[in-house]
Amino acid sequence: MKSNFELYDLLVSFQNGNEHAFKILYEDVKNPIFYNILAIVKDHLVAEDLLQDTFVRFLSNSHKIKPKESILGYLMVISKNIALDYLKKVKERFIEEDETHHLKSEDNVVSDVNQENILNKLKVILNDKEFQIFVLHIINGMTFEEISKFLKIPLGTATYTYNNSIKKIKTIIKEEDIC
């Protein structure tokens, strides 16, 4: 992943008319943002849609970003807010319609079925906070310090929660004799 300085240079280049610069920026940060959204909404197709919404909002507010601000951090906050807004709307719609059945998402073929299956298994094994920290650290490559700041939790809580999630995963692997 590019440094924040490099990402900011790409953003400025895009703002000055270089569309290729945005493609580079997008490709560099899309995976961490996608998995951040997926950790919240837990639906692959919805996460893809919300990823696009995140970048639309990012571009409409990109002029507000200052050189020393973290572009990835900015995108993470936007994506988190968009995902939470989505969940809020789904909940409101669910209550308004007074349905007794659960909302279901259709099964879809994805390009990386194995990763999707692993993530789904992890969702079952880990609680929401453990899953979110695991995804942020392993898939998004965030440090525990970055996770701590992003989730507004103590650094010790982030590392402790991550270590607990690893222990849970190891226990399941041993129980199922996967190794």
PAMI-895815 format. One record per atom (N, C-alpha, C): residue number from 1; residue in one letter; atom name; y, x, z. Coordinates in steps of 0.02 Angstrom, whole numbers, plus 50000, padded with zeros to 5 digits. Layout:
BEGIN
(r NUM "A" "CA" (Y X Z)),
...
***
This chain:
BEGIN
(r 1 "M" "N" (49941 50042 50000)),
(r 1 "M" "CA" (50000 50000 50000)),
(r 1 "M" "C" (50062 50045 50000)),
(r 2 "K" "N" (50111 50024 49963)),
(r 2 "K" "CA" (50173 50062 49957)),
(r 2 "K" "C" (50213 50058 50022)),
(r 3 "S" "N" (50255 50108 50033)),
(r 3 "S" "CA" (50298 50108 50092)),
(r 3 "S" "C" (50351 50054 50084)),
(r 4 "N" "N" (50383 50037 50139)),
(r 4 "N" "CA" (50436 49987 50137)),
(r 4 "N" "C" (50493 50010 50092)),
(r 5 "F" "N" (50507 50074 50093)),
(r 5 "F" "CA" (50560 50102 50050)),
(r 5 "F" "C" (50543 50090 49976)),
(r 6 "E" "N" (50480 50103 49957)),
(r 6 "E" "CA" (50458 50092 49888)),
(r 6 "E" "C" (50461 50018 49870)),
(r 7 "L" "N" (50439 49975 49916)),
(r 7 "L" "CA" (50442 49903 49903)),
(r 7 "L" "C" (50514 49879 49894)),
(r 8 "Y" "N" (50558 49905 49936)),
(r 8 "Y" "CA" (50628 49886 49930)),
(r 8 "Y" "C" (50657 49908 49863)),
(r 9 "D" "N" (50639 49969 49841)),
(r 9 "D" "CA" (50662 49993 49776)),
(r 9 "D" "C" (50637 49948 49720)),
(r 10 "L" "N" (50575 49925 49725)),
(r 10 "L" "CA" (50548 49880 49674)),
(r 10 "L" "C" (50586 49814 49675)),
(r 11 "L" "N" (50602 49789 49734)),
(r 11 "L" "CA" (50640 49727 49739)),
(r 11 "L" "C" (50709 49734 49707)),
(r 12 "V" "N" (50743 49788 49722)),
(r 12 "V" "CA" (50810 49800 49692)),
(r 12 "V" "C" (50804 49806 49617)),
(r 13 "S" "N" (50753 49841 49594)),
(r 13 "S" "CA" (50742 49849 49522)),
(r 13 "S" "C" (50731 49781 49489)),
(r 14 "F" "N" (50692 49738 49522)),
(r 14 "F" "CA" (50680 49670 49496)),
(r 14 "F" "C" (50746 49631 49495)),
(r 15 "Q" "N" (50785 49636 49548)),
(r 15 "Q" "CA" (50849 49600 49551)),
(r 15 "Q" "C" (50896 49623 49496)),
(r 16 "N" "N" (50886 49683 49473)),
(r 16 "N" "CA" (50927 49710 49419)),
(r 16 "N" "C" (50897 49697 49350)),
(r 17 "G" "N" (50845 49654 49347)),
(r 17 "G" "CA" (50820 49633 49283)),
(r 17 "G" "C" (50752 49661 49262)),
(r 18 "N" "N" (50722 49705 49302)),
(r 18 "N" "CA" (50658 49734 49284)),
(r 18 "N" "C" (50601 49690 49310)),
(r 19 "E" "N" (50574 49648 49266)),
(r 19 "E" "CA" (50521 49602 49286)),
(r 19 "E" "C" (50456 49638 49303)),
(r 20 "H" "N" (50445 49695 49272)),
(r 20 "H" "CA" (50385 49734 49286)),
(r 20 "H" "C" (50385 49758 49360)),
(r 21 "A" "N" (50443 49771 49387)),
(r 21 "A" "CA" (50448 49793 49457)),
(r 21 "A" "C" (50421 49739 49504)),
(r 22 "F" "N" (50435 49675 49488)),
(r 22 "F" "CA" (50410 49622 49530)),
(r 22 "F" "C" (50334 49617 49526)),
(r 23 "K" "N" (50307 49627 49466)),
(r 23 "K" "CA" (50233 49626 49457)),
(r 23 "K" "C" (50201 49679 49502)),
(r 24 "I" "N" (50230 49738 49504)),
(r 24 "I" "CA" (50203 49792 49545)),
(r 24 "I" "C" (50208 49773 49619)),
(r 25 "L" "N" (50266 49748 49640)),
(r 25 "L" "CA" (50276 49727 49709)),
(r 25 "L" "C" (50225 49673 49728)),
(r 26 "Y" "N" (50219 49623 49685)),
(r 26 "Y" "CA" (50173 49567 49698)),
(r 26 "Y" "C" (50101 49591 49706)),
(r 27 "E" "N" (50078 49633 49659)),
(r 27 "E" "CA" (50009 49657 49662)),
(r 27 "E" "C" (49997 49699 49725)),
(r 28 "D" "N" (50048 49733 49748)),
(r 28 "D" "CA" (50040 49776 49806)),
(r 28 "D" "C" (50034 49737 49872)),
(r 29 "V" "N" (50068 49680 49876)),
(r 29 "V" "CA" (50070 49644 49940)),
(r 29 "V" "C" (50034 49577 49940)),
(r 30 "K" "N" (50008 49555 49883)),
(r 30 "K" "CA" (49980 49488 49880)),
(r 30 "K" "C" (49919 49478 49926)),
(r 31 "N" "N" (49874 49528 49930)),
(r 31 "N" "CA" (49814 49520 49971)),
(r 31 "N" "C" (49828 49510 50045)),
(r 32 "P" "N" (49870 49552 50076)),
(r 32 "P" "CA" (49884 49540 50147)),
(r 32 "P" "C" (49916 49472 50159)),
(r 33 "I" "N" (49960 49451 50114)),
(r 33 "I" "CA" (49993 49387 50121)),
(r 33 "I" "C" (49942 49330 50112)),
(r 34 "F" "N" (49899 49336 50062)),
(r 34 "F" "CA" (49848 49285 50051)),
(r 34 "F" "C" (49803 49276 50112)),
(r 35 "Y" "N" (49779 49332 50140)),
(r 35 "Y" "CA" (49733 49326 50196)),
(r 35 "Y" "C" (49769 49304 50260)),
(r 36 "N" "N" (49832 49317 50264)),
(r 36 "N" "CA" (49871 49289 50320)),
(r 36 "N" "C" (49873 49213 50316)),
(r 37 "I" "N" (49884 49188 50256)),
(r 37 "I" "CA" (49885 49115 50245)),
(r 37 "I" "C" (49816 49086 50256)),
(r 38 "L" "N" (49765 49119 50228)),
(r 38 "L" "CA" (49697 49094 50234)),
(r 38 "L" "C" (49675 49091 50307)),
(r 39 "A" "N" (49696 49138 50347)),
(r 39 "A" "CA" (49679 49137 50418)),
(r 39 "A" "C" (49707 49075 50453)),
(r 40 "I" "N" (49761 49048 50427)),
(r 40 "I" "CA" (49793 48989 50457)),
(r 40 "I" "C" (49765 48925 50428)),
(r 41 "V" "N" (49762 48919 50362)),
(r 41 "V" "CA" (49742 48855 50331)),
(r 41 "V" "C" (49667 48849 50320)),
(r 42 "K" "N" (49632 48905 50317)),
(r 42 "K" "CA" (49559 48906 50310)),
(r 42 "K" "C" (49533 48870 50248)),
(r 43 "D" "N" (49571 48871 50195)),
(r 43 "D" "CA" (49551 48841 50132)),
(r 43 "D" "C" (49576 48886 50076)),
(r 44 "H" "N" (49529 48910 50035)),
(r 44 "H" "CA" (49545 48960 49984)),
(r 44 "H" "C" (49596 48934 49932)),
(r 45 "L" "N" (49584 48874 49906)),
(r 45 "L" "CA" (49630 48847 49855)),
(r 45 "L" "C" (49700 48834 49883)),
(r 46 "V" "N" (49702 48806 49943)),
(r 46 "V" "CA" (49767 48793 49974)),
(r 46 "V" "C" (49803 48859 49986)),
(r 47 "A" "N" (49765 48909 50008)),
(r 47 "A" "CA" (49796 48975 50021)),
(r 47 "A" "C" (49825 49004 49957)),
(r 48 "E" "N" (49791 48994 49901)),
(r 48 "E" "CA" (49817 49019 49836)),
(r 48 "E" "C" (49883 48984 49819)),
(r 49 "D" "N" (49885 48918 49829)),
(r 49 "D" "CA" (49946 48880 49815)),
(r 49 "D" "C" (50003 48902 49860)),
(r 50 "L" "N" (49987 48910 49924)),
(r 50 "L" "CA" (50039 48930 49972)),
(r 50 "L" "C" (50062 49002 49961)),
(r 51 "L" "N" (50019 49043 49933)),
(r 51 "L" "CA" (50039 49111 49915)),
(r 51 "L" "C" (50095 49108 49863)),
(r 52 "Q" "N" (50086 49065 49813)),
(r 52 "Q" "CA" (50138 49058 49762)),
(r 52 "Q" "C" (50202 49031 49792)),
(r 53 "D" "N" (50196 48981 49837)),
(r 53 "D" "CA" (50255 48954 49870)),
(r 53 "D" "C" (50291 49008 49910)),
(r 54 "T" "N" (50252 49052 49941)),
(r 54 "T" "CA" (50282 49107 49980)),
(r 54 "T" "C" (50325 49151 49936)),
(r 55 "F" "N" (50300 49168 49878)),
(r 55 "F" "CA" (50338 49213 49834)),
(r 55 "F" "C" (50398 49177 49803)),
(r 56 "V" "N" (50393 49112 49792)),
(r 56 "V" "CA" (50451 49075 49767)),
(r 56 "V" "C" (50506 49076 49820)),
(r 57 "R" "N" (50488 49063 49882)),
(r 57 "R" "CA" (50538 49063 49936)),
(r 57 "R" "C" (50565 49134 49946)),
(r 58 "F" "N" (50521 49183 49942)),
(r 58 "F" "CA" (50542 49253 49949)),
(r 58 "F" "C" (50594 49271 49897)),
(r 59 "L" "N" (50581 49253 49834)),
(r 59 "L" "CA" (50627 49270 49781)),
(r 59 "L" "C" (50694 49234 49788)),
(r 60 "S" "N" (50692 49172 49812)),
(r 60 "S" "CA" (50755 49135 49820)),
(r 60 "S" "C" (50797 49162 49878)),
(r 61 "N" "N" (50765 49199 49923)),
(r 61 "N" "CA" (50802 49227 49980)),
(r 61 "N" "C" (50804 49304 49980)),
(r 62 "S" "N" (50781 49334 49926)),
(r 62 "S" "CA" (50774 49407 49924)),
(r 62 "S" "C" (50842 49443 49930)),
(r 63 "H" "N" (50894 49410 49911)),
(r 63 "H" "CA" (50960 49442 49916)),
(r 63 "H" "C" (50981 49454 49988)),
(r 64 "K" "N" (50948 49420 50036)),
(r 64 "K" "CA" (50965 49427 50107)),
(r 64 "K" "C" (50931 49487 50139)),
(r 65 "I" "N" (50883 49517 50106)),
(r 65 "I" "CA" (50845 49572 50135)),
(r 65 "I" "C" (50886 49636 50133)),
(r 66 "K" "N" (50888 49668 50190)),
(r 66 "K" "CA" (50925 49731 50197)),
(r 66 "K" "C" (50876 49790 50188)),
(r 67 "P" "N" (50901 49848 50168)),
(r 67 "P" "CA" (50858 49905 50152)),
(r 67 "P" "C" (50808 49925 50206)),
(r 68 "K" "N" (50825 49919 50269)),
(r 68 "K" "CA" (50780 49942 50322)),
(r 68 "K" "C" (50733 49888 50346)),
(r 69 "E" "N" (50740 49827 50322)),
(r 69 "E" "CA" (50695 49773 50343)),
(r 69 "E" "C" (50628 49780 50307)),
(r 70 "S" "N" (50576 49761 50343)),
(r 70 "S" "CA" (50508 49765 50314)),
(r 70 "S" "C" (50497 49707 50266)),
(r 71 "I" "N" (50486 49723 50204)),
(r 71 "I" "CA" (50473 49672 50153)),
(r 71 "I" "C" (50407 49637 50168)),
(r 72 "L" "N" (50355 49676 50185)),
(r 72 "L" "CA" (50291 49646 50202)),
(r 72 "L" "C" (50298 49601 50263)),
(r 73 "G" "N" (50334 49624 50313)),
(r 73 "G" "CA" (50346 49584 50373)),
(r 73 "G" "C" (50382 49519 50356)),
(r 74 "Y" "N" (50432 49525 50313)),
(r 74 "Y" "CA" (50470 49466 50291)),
(r 74 "Y" "C" (50424 49416 50256)),
(r 75 "L" "N" (50382 49442 50211)),
(r 75 "L" "CA" (50334 49399 50176)),
(r 75 "L" "C" (50283 49368 50223)),
(r 76 "M" "N" (50261 49407 50273)),
(r 76 "M" "CA" (50213 49381 50321)),
(r 76 "M" "C" (50243 49322 50361)),
(r 77 "V" "N" (50305 49329 50380)),
(r 77 "V" "CA" (50338 49275 50418)),
(r 77 "V" "C" (50346 49213 50373)),
(r 78 "I" "N" (50368 49224 50312)),
(r 78 "I" "CA" (50376 49168 50265)),
(r 78 "I" "C" (50308 49133 50255)),
(r 79 "S" "N" (50256 49173 50242)),
(r 79 "S" "CA" (50190 49143 50229)),
(r 79 "S" "C" (50163 49106 50290)),
(r 80 "K" "N" (50175 49134 50348)),
(r 80 "K" "CA" (50153 49101 50410)),
(r 80 "K" "C" (50188 49033 50418)),
(r 81 "N" "N" (50253 49033 50407)),
(r 81 "N" "CA" (50292 48971 50413)),
(r 81 "N" "C" (50271 48919 50361)),
(r 82 "I" "N" (50260 48941 50300)),
(r 82 "I" "CA" (50239 48895 50248)),
(r 82 "I" "C" (50170 48866 50264)),
(r 83 "A" "N" (50125 48908 50288)),
(r 83 "A" "CA" (50057 48884 50306)),
(r 83 "A" "C" (50060 48835 50364)),
(r 84 "L" "N" (50101 48850 50414)),
(r 84 "L" "CA" (50107 48804 50471)),
(r 84 "L" "C" (50140 48739 50450)),
(r 85 "D" "N" (50190 48742 50406)),
(r 85 "D" "CA" (50220 48681 50379)),
(r 85 "D" "C" (50169 48639 50342)),
(r 86 "Y" "N" (50128 48672 50303)),
(r 86 "Y" "CA" (50075 48637 50267)),
(r 86 "Y" "C" (50029 48600 50315)),
(r 87 "L" "N" (50006 48635 50367)),
(r 87 "L" "CA" (49962 48604 50416)),
(r 87 "L" "C" (49995 48545 50451)),
(r 88 "K" "N" (50059 48553 50464)),
(r 88 "K" "CA" (50097 48499 50496)),
(r 88 "K" "C" (50099 48437 50451)),
(r 89 "K" "N" (50111 48448 50386)),
(r 89 "K" "CA" (50114 48393 50338)),
(r 89 "K" "C" (50046 48359 50331)),
(r 90 "V" "N" (49993 48399 50330)),
(r 90 "V" "CA" (49926 48372 50325)),
(r 90 "V" "C" (49911 48329 50386)),
(r 91 "K" "N" (49929 48354 50443)),
(r 91 "K" "CA" (49917 48317 50506)),
(r 91 "K" "C" (49957 48251 50506)),
(r 92 "E" "N" (50020 48254 50485)),
(r 92 "E" "CA" (50061 48194 50482)),
(r 92 "E" "C" (50031 48143 50433)),
(r 93 "R" "N" (50010 48167 50376)),
(r 93 "R" "CA" (49981 48123 50325)),
(r 93 "R" "C" (49916 48092 50353)),
(r 94 "F" "N" (49877 48132 50387)),
(r 94 "F" "CA" (49815 48109 50416)),
(r 94 "F" "C" (49828 48054 50467)),
(r 95 "I" "N" (49878 48063 50508)),
(r 95 "I" "CA" (49895 48014 50559)),
(r 95 "I" "C" (49923 47951 50527)),
(r 96 "E" "N" (49968 47959 50478)),
(r 96 "E" "CA" (49999 47902 50444)),
(r 96 "E" "C" (49946 47858 50410)),
(r 97 "E" "N" (49899 47889 50378)),
(r 97 "E" "CA" (49848 47851 50343)),
(r 97 "E" "C" (49796 47821 50390)),
(r 98 "D" "N" (49796 47844 50453)),
(r 98 "D" "CA" (49750 47818 50503)),
(r 98 "D" "C" (49678 47820 50479)),
(r 99 "E" "N" (49660 47875 50449)),
(r 99 "E" "CA" (49593 47882 50423)),
(r 99 "E" "C" (49545 47901 50479)),
(r 100 "T" "N" (49484 47880 50474)),
(r 100 "T" "CA" (49434 47899 50523)),
(r 100 "T" "C" (49389 47955 50500)),
(r 101 "H" "N" (49394 47972 50436)),
(r 101 "H" "CA" (49354 48027 50411)),
(r 101 "H" "C" (49396 48090 50407)),
(r 102 "H" "N" (49364 48146 50406)),
(r 102 "H" "CA" (49398 48210 50403)),
(r 102 "H" "C" (49416 48227 50331)),
(r 103 "L" "N" (49472 48263 50325)),
(r 103 "L" "CA" (49490 48287 50258)),
(r 103 "L" "C" (49441 48341 50237)),
(r 104 "K" "N" (49417 48335 50177)),
(r 104 "K" "CA" (49369 48383 50152)),
(r 104 "K" "C" (49398 48420 50092)),
(r 105 "S" "N" (49381 48482 50087)),
(r 105 "S" "CA" (49402 48520 50028)),
(r 105 "S" "C" (49341 48529 49983)),
(r 106 "E" "N" (49352 48529 49919)),
(r 106 "E" "CA" (49297 48537 49871)),
(r 106 "E" "C" (49274 48609 49872)),
(r 107 "D" "N" (49209 48619 49860)),
(r 107 "D" "CA" (49183 48687 49853)),
(r 107 "D" "C" (49205 48713 49785)),
(r 108 "N" "N" (49228 48774 49785)),
(r 108 "N" "CA" (49252 48804 49723)),
(r 108 "N" "C" (49220 48872 49713)),
(r 109 "V" "N" (49210 48889 49650)),
(r 109 "V" "CA" (49183 48955 49635)),
(r 109 "V" "C" (49241 49003 49637)),
(r 110 "V" "N" (49234 49056 49675)),
(r 110 "V" "CA" (49286 49107 49680)),
(r 110 "V" "C" (49259 49172 49653)),
(r 111 "S" "N" (49305 49215 49633)),
(r 111 "S" "CA" (49285 49277 49602)),
(r 111 "S" "C" (49248 49323 49651)),
(r 112 "D" "N" (49265 49319 49714)),
(r 112 "D" "CA" (49233 49363 49763)),
(r 112 "D" "C" (49196 49321 49814)),
(r 113 "V" "N" (49138 49294 49794)),
(r 113 "V" "CA" (49100 49248 49836)),
(r 113 "V" "C" (49078 49282 49900)),
(r 114 "N" "N" (49056 49344 49897)),
(r 114 "N" "CA" (49032 49379 49957)),
(r 114 "N" "C" (49086 49383 50010)),
(r 115 "Q" "N" (49146 49402 49991)),
(r 115 "Q" "CA" (49200 49408 50039)),
(r 115 "Q" "C" (49216 49340 50070)),
(r 116 "E" "N" (49216 49290 50028)),
(r 116 "E" "CA" (49230 49222 50052)),
(r 116 "E" "C" (49175 49199 50101)),
(r 117 "N" "N" (49113 49214 50085)),
(r 117 "N" "CA" (49058 49196 50130)),
(r 117 "N" "C" (49063 49233 50197)),
(r 118 "I" "N" (49079 49296 50193)),
(r 118 "I" "CA" (49087 49335 50255)),
(r 118 "I" "C" (49143 49307 50297)),
(r 119 "L" "N" (49200 49291 50265)),
(r 119 "L" "CA" (49256 49263 50302)),
(r 119 "L" "C" (49237 49196 50334)),
(r 120 "N" "N" (49200 49155 50298)),
(r 120 "N" "CA" (49179 49091 50326)),
(r 120 "N" "C" (49133 49101 50386)),
(r 121 "K" "N" (49088 49149 50382)),
(r 121 "K" "CA" (49044 49163 50439)),
(r 121 "K" "C" (49084 49189 50498)),
(r 122 "L" "N" (49134 49230 50484)),
(r 122 "L" "CA" (49176 49256 50538)),
(r 122 "L" "C" (49216 49200 50572)),
(r 123 "K" "N" (49237 49150 50533)),
(r 123 "K" "CA" (49274 49094 50561)),
(r 123 "K" "C" (49231 49056 50612)),
(r 124 "V" "N" (49166 49054 50600)),
(r 124 "V" "CA" (49120 49020 50645)),
(r 124 "V" "C" (49109 49062 50709)),
(r 125 "I" "N" (49103 49127 50700)),
(r 125 "I" "CA" (49089 49172 50756)),
(r 125 "I" "C" (49150 49181 50801)),
(r 126 "L" "N" (49208 49188 50771)),
(r 126 "L" "CA" (49269 49206 50808)),
(r 126 "L" "C" (49313 49144 50819)),
(r 127 "N" "N" (49351 49146 50874)),
(r 127 "N" "CA" (49401 49093 50883)),
(r 127 "N" "C" (49460 49107 50837)),
(r 128 "D" "N" (49508 49062 50833)),
(r 128 "D" "CA" (49563 49068 50786)),
(r 128 "D" "C" (49604 49132 50796)),
(r 129 "K" "N" (49619 49149 50858)),
(r 129 "K" "CA" (49660 49208 50872)),
(r 129 "K" "C" (49621 49271 50854)),
(r 130 "E" "N" (49557 49274 50872)),
(r 130 "E" "CA" (49516 49332 50855)),
(r 130 "E" "C" (49511 49340 50779)),
(r 131 "F" "N" (49500 49285 50744)),
(r 131 "F" "CA" (49495 49287 50671)),
(r 131 "F" "C" (49560 49312 50640)),
(r 132 "Q" "N" (49615 49286 50664)),
(r 132 "Q" "CA" (49680 49305 50636)),
(r 132 "Q" "C" (49693 49380 50647)),
(r 133 "I" "N" (49680 49405 50707)),
(r 133 "I" "CA" (49691 49476 50721)),
(r 133 "I" "C" (49643 49519 50680)),
(r 134 "F" "N" (49580 49498 50674)),
(r 134 "F" "CA" (49531 49534 50635)),
(r 134 "F" "C" (49554 49539 50562)),
(r 135 "V" "N" (49575 49484 50533)),
(r 135 "V" "CA" (49597 49483 50463)),
(r 135 "V" "C" (49660 49526 50454)),
(r 136 "L" "N" (49707 49520 50499)),
(r 136 "L" "CA" (49768 49560 50493)),
(r 136 "L" "C" (49753 49635 50496)),
(r 137 "H" "N" (49705 49654 50539)),
(r 137 "H" "CA" (49690 49725 50547)),
(r 137 "H" "C" (49644 49751 50492)),
(r 138 "I" "N" (49588 49717 50480)),
(r 138 "I" "CA" (49538 49742 50434)),
(r 138 "I" "C" (49558 49730 50361)),
(r 139 "I" "N" (49577 49670 50345)),
(r 139 "I" "CA" (49590 49654 50274)),
(r 139 "I" "C" (49662 49672 50255)),
(r 140 "N" "N" (49709 49657 50298)),
(r 140 "N" "CA" (49779 49670 50282)),
(r 140 "N" "C" (49800 49741 50298)),
(r 141 "G" "N" (49759 49777 50337)),
(r 141 "G" "CA" (49774 49846 50353)),
(r 141 "G" "C" (49832 49856 50401)),
(r 142 "M" "N" (49848 49805 50438)),
(r 142 "M" "CA" (49904 49811 50485)),
(r 142 "M" "C" (49881 49849 50547)),
(r 143 "T" "N" (49925 49888 50577)),
(r 143 "T" "CA" (49910 49922 50639)),
(r 143 "T" "C" (49914 49872 50696)),
(r 144 "F" "N" (49887 49890 50754)),
(r 144 "F" "CA" (49890 49845 50811)),
(r 144 "F" "C" (49962 49835 50833)),
(r 145 "E" "N" (50003 49886 50825)),
(r 145 "E" "CA" (50074 49879 50843)),
(r 145 "E" "C" (50108 49828 50797)),
(r 146 "E" "N" (50093 49831 50732)),
(r 146 "E" "CA" (50122 49783 50685)),
(r 146 "E" "C" (50097 49712 50700)),
(r 147 "I" "N" (50032 49707 50716)),
(r 147 "I" "CA" (50004 49642 50733)),
(r 147 "I" "C" (50038 49614 50796)),
(r 148 "S" "N" (50047 49658 50845)),
(r 148 "S" "CA" (50080 49638 50907)),
(r 148 "S" "C" (50149 49610 50894)),
(r 149 "K" "N" (50188 49643 50853)),
(r 149 "K" "CA" (50255 49621 50837)),
(r 149 "K" "C" (50254 49556 50796)),
(r 150 "F" "N" (50208 49554 50747)),
(r 150 "F" "CA" (50204 49496 50703)),
(r 150 "F" "C" (50184 49433 50740)),
(r 151 "L" "N" (50134 49439 50784)),
(r 151 "L" "CA" (50110 49380 50822)),
(r 151 "L" "C" (50148 49369 50887)),
(r 152 "K" "N" (50192 49416 50903)),
(r 152 "K" "CA" (50232 49412 50964)),
(r 152 "K" "C" (50187 49409 51026)),
(r 153 "I" "N" (50139 49456 51027)),
(r 153 "I" "CA" (50093 49462 51084)),
(r 153 "I" "C" (50095 49535 51107)),
(r 154 "P" "N" (50075 49548 51170)),
(r 154 "P" "CA" (50073 49617 51193)),
(r 154 "P" "C" (50023 49659 51152)),
(r 155 "L" "N" (50038 49723 51146)),
(r 155 "L" "CA" (49995 49769 51109)),
(r 155 "L" "C" (49924 49768 51139)),
(r 156 "G" "N" (49919 49769 51204)),
(r 156 "G" "CA" (49854 49768 51238)),
(r 156 "G" "C" (49814 49706 51221)),
(r 157 "T" "N" (49848 49649 51215)),
(r 157 "T" "CA" (49813 49587 51197)),
(r 157 "T" "C" (49784 49592 51126)),
(r 158 "A" "N" (49823 49621 51081)),
(r 158 "A" "CA" (49799 49628 51012)),
(r 158 "A" "C" (49737 49672 51009)),
(r 159 "T" "N" (49739 49730 51042)),
(r 159 "T" "CA" (49682 49775 51040)),
(r 159 "T" "C" (49622 49746 51078)),
(r 160 "Y" "N" (49634 49715 51135)),
(r 160 "Y" "CA" (49580 49685 51174)),
(r 160 "Y" "C" (49546 49629 51134)),
(r 161 "T" "N" (49586 49586 51103)),
(r 161 "T" "CA" (49559 49530 51064)),
(r 161 "T" "C" (49519 49557 51004)),
(r 162 "Y" "N" (49545 49608 50972)),
(r 162 "Y" "CA" (49509 49638 50915)),
(r 162 "Y" "C" (49442 49667 50938)),
(r 163 "N" "N" (49443 49704 50994)),
(r 163 "N" "CA" (49381 49734 51019)),
(r 163 "N" "C" (49330 49681 51038)),
(r 164 "N" "N" (49353 49626 51067)),
(r 164 "N" "CA" (49308 49571 51084)),
(r 164 "N" "C" (49277 49541 51021)),
(r 165 "S" "N" (49318 49534 50968)),
(r 165 "S" "CA" (49292 49506 50906)),
(r 165 "S" "C" (49239 49552 50876)),
(r 166 "I" "N" (49249 49617 50880)),
(r 166 "I" "CA" (49199 49665 50855)),
(r 166 "I" "C" (49134 49659 50895)),
(r 167 "K" "N" (49140 49652 50961)),
(r 167 "K" "CA" (49080 49644 51003)),
(r 167 "K" "C" (49042 49581 50984)),
(r 168 "K" "N" (49078 49526 50972)),
(r 168 "K" "CA" (49046 49463 50952)),
(r 168 "K" "C" (49008 49472 50887)),
(r 169 "I" "N" (49041 49505 50840)),
(r 169 "I" "CA" (49010 49515 50774)),
(r 169 "I" "C" (48948 49558 50780)),
(r 170 "K" "N" (48951 49612 50819)),
(r 170 "K" "CA" (48893 49655 50829)),
(r 170 "K" "C" (48836 49618 50861)),
(r 171 "T" "N" (48852 49575 50910)),
(r 171 "T" "CA" (48800 49536 50944)),
(r 171 "T" "C" (48764 49490 50894)),
(r 172 "I" "N" (48802 49457 50852)),
(r 172 "I" "CA" (48772 49412 50802)),
(r 172 "I" "C" (48729 49451 50753)),
(r 173 "I" "N" (48753 49509 50732)),
(r 173 "I" "CA" (48716 49551 50685)),
(r 173 "I" "C" (48649 49571 50716)),
(r 174 "K" "N" (48649 49591 50780)),
(r 174 "K" "CA" (48588 49611 50814)),
(r 174 "K" "C" (48541 49551 50822)),
(r 175 "E" "N" (48569 49493 50842)),
(r 175 "E" "CA" (48529 49434 50852)),
(r 175 "E" "C" (48495 49411 50788)),
(r 176 "E" "N" (48530 49416 50733)),
(r 176 "E" "CA" (48502 49394 50669)),
(r 176 "E" "C" (48464 49449 50634)),
(r 177 "D" "N" (48462 49508 50666)),
(r 177 "D" "CA" (48425 49565 50640)),
(r 177 "D" "C" (48445 49580 50568)),
(r 178 "I" "N" (48511 49582 50557)),
(r 178 "I" "CA" (48537 49594 50490)),
(r 178 "I" "C" (48531 49667 50470)),
(r 179 "C" "N" (48539 49713 50518)),
(r 179 "C" "CA" (48537 49784 50502)),
(r 179 "C" "C" (48467 49809 50489)),
***
